[in-house]
Amino acid sequence: MQKLTDNQLIVLSKAAARDDGVAVAPCGMGNAAAAKVGSSLVARKLMRESRSKRGMPVWREAEGKNISLVITRAGRDAIRVGDDATPSDRFDLEATRASAVAKTQRASAAAQPEEYSTGAAPRTGSKQALIVDMLSKKQGVTMDALVKATGWLPHTTRAALTGLRKRGFALERIPQTPGASLYRIANRPFPTGA
């Protein structure tokens, strides 16, 4: 089987599910992405271009003519769907893909340590390392203290905190007086005396 992208698989499976075999662009796919997916499927002979007839979904317009994409036998074989399959027997890519994503998420969650995730440690001596060190204190640190220590603007400092979250650090915000909050790394063993 040829290696196909998710978008190519979605387009092929939706076309295979239709009685006429005509491709319909998935919701949210832009014109440029649709053109790229369509041209790659035509180049691989998994779909063929056909002049649109009345009522057929239009994939693109060329020289004032509406063009539709129709799945070929090779396209059906690529997703393991036969011509004689009924719509209920056809390959349900979205359900299969959702199942694969859920399986991957369960596997990655099982690989995570239960206590906490420290994330990828920033480079020693960097401002991010300074922020992680300050956030590691048991009492936490204010945004103003982080801004003063790094010399960054407040929005840059908040973006750095977001970056740490994306890297796996569990940050905790502790509301204090109105307009001020303390931030710290949650569920982390704090050094004694900190």
N, C-alpha and C positions, 0 to 999 in steps of 0.2 A: 504494500500500500504506500502511496506517495505521502510524504509529510506535508500536512496542510495546517495553516494557521486557524485560530478559532473563528475568525470572520469568514474565511473560506468555507469551513465546515458548516457554519450556520447558514450561509447562502446556499450551499449545495443541499443541505437537509431540508430547508424550506422549499426549494425548487422541487425536490424529490417528493415532498408531501403534497404538492399540488397535482391535480389531474393532468394539467397541460404541461407541467415540467418547467414553467417559467419562473425565473428568479425574481425575488422581491427583496429590495434593500432592507436590512434590519432597522428597526426604530433607533434613532440616534446616530446612525452612520452618516457622516457628511458626504457631500458630493465627491470630494477628492478621494476619500477613502473608498467609496463605492467604485469609482473609476479604476483605482489601483487593484482592488479585489477582482473586479470584473475582467480587467485586461489580463491579470495573472491566470485566472481560470480559463480564459479563452486560449491563452498561449500554451497552457498545459493540456488543451483539448478536453477539458472536463466540462466545458460549456461551449455553446456556439452562439454567435450573434444571429439574430433573425429580425427582419423588419416587423415591427409591431402591427398587429391587426387590432381592430376595434375591440376594446374591452381587455386587452392584454396589458399587464404592468409594463411600464416603460423603464428601462434601465438607464439609458442615456439618449441624447439627441446628437445626430451627426448630419451636417449639411442639410438641415431642415427636415430630416427624417427621424422618426422615433425608432429606436433599436431596443429589442428585448434580448435577454439571455435565456437560453433553453439548455437544460441539463442534457448531457450526452450519456451514452452507455458507459463510457469510461468514468464519467462523473458519478454515476450510480454505483459502479464497482468500487470507486475510491472510498465511498462511505458505506459500502456493503449493503446496497439496496437493489433489489431486482425490479425489473419492469412489471412483473406480475404481482408485486406486493400490494396489499390493500393499505389504505391510509392508516388503519389501526396497527398494521404490522410494521410500518415503516420506522426507520431509525429516528428516535427522539433525542437529538443531539443536546438540546438544552437540559433535559433531565439528566442525561449521562454526564454532561459537563458539570452540572451542579453537584452531582454525586461525587465526582472526582475532586472538586474543590473542597467539599466537606471532608472527604477522606484525607486530603492533604492537610487541612487545618487541624483535624484530630491528631494526625501524626506529628505535626510540629508542636502542638500543645502538649503531647505526651513527652516530647523531647525536652521541653522547658523544665527547669528545676521548679519545684513547687513553691519554695520559699520566696524567691524574688529573682528578677532578672537584672543583672547589672548593666547589660548592654555592652557595646563595644567601647572600651576605654579610650578617651581622647588622648592625643599625643601629649606626652609629658612636657610641661612648660608652656602649653598653649593656654589661651584664655578660656577655652572650654574646660580644660583640666582644672583651672582655677575655680570655675563655676561649680564643677562637680565636687571639688574639695569643700567649697563653701556650703553647698547643698547637703553635704554629708554630716553636717553638725546636727546634733539631736534637737537643738532649739530652733533650727531652721535659719533662714536669712530673708531679709526684705528685698524687694525689687530695687529700692534705692541703693542698698548696699552693693547689690550685684552691678548696677549701673556705674556706681562710683569706682568699684574695684576694676572693672574692665575698661572703663572709658567709653563704652558704647552708649548709643542713644537708647531710650527705653524700649522702642519698638524692635531694635536689633537684639536686645537682651531677651525680650519675650520670644523672638524667633529662635534664639539659641536654645531656650527651654523647650520649645516645640521640637527642635532638632534632636534634643536629648530624648524626648518621649518617643520619637520615631526610631531611635536607636535602641530602644528597649528599657530605658530608665523609667521607673514608676515614680513620677513626681506628685507630691502632695501639696495642696494649697490649704493653709490654715488661716481662716479669716481672723483678723484682729480688730483694731479700731476701724471706724469707717474710713475707707480709702486706703487702708494698708493691710497687707497680708504677708504671712511668712510662707516660704517655700522650702521644701526639703525632699530628699529622696526617701520615698516610703519603703517600709519593710526591709530596711537595710540595717545590718548590725552596725551600730554606732560605736566609734572608738570610746573607750572608757575615759571619763573626764571631759568629754566634748560637750 
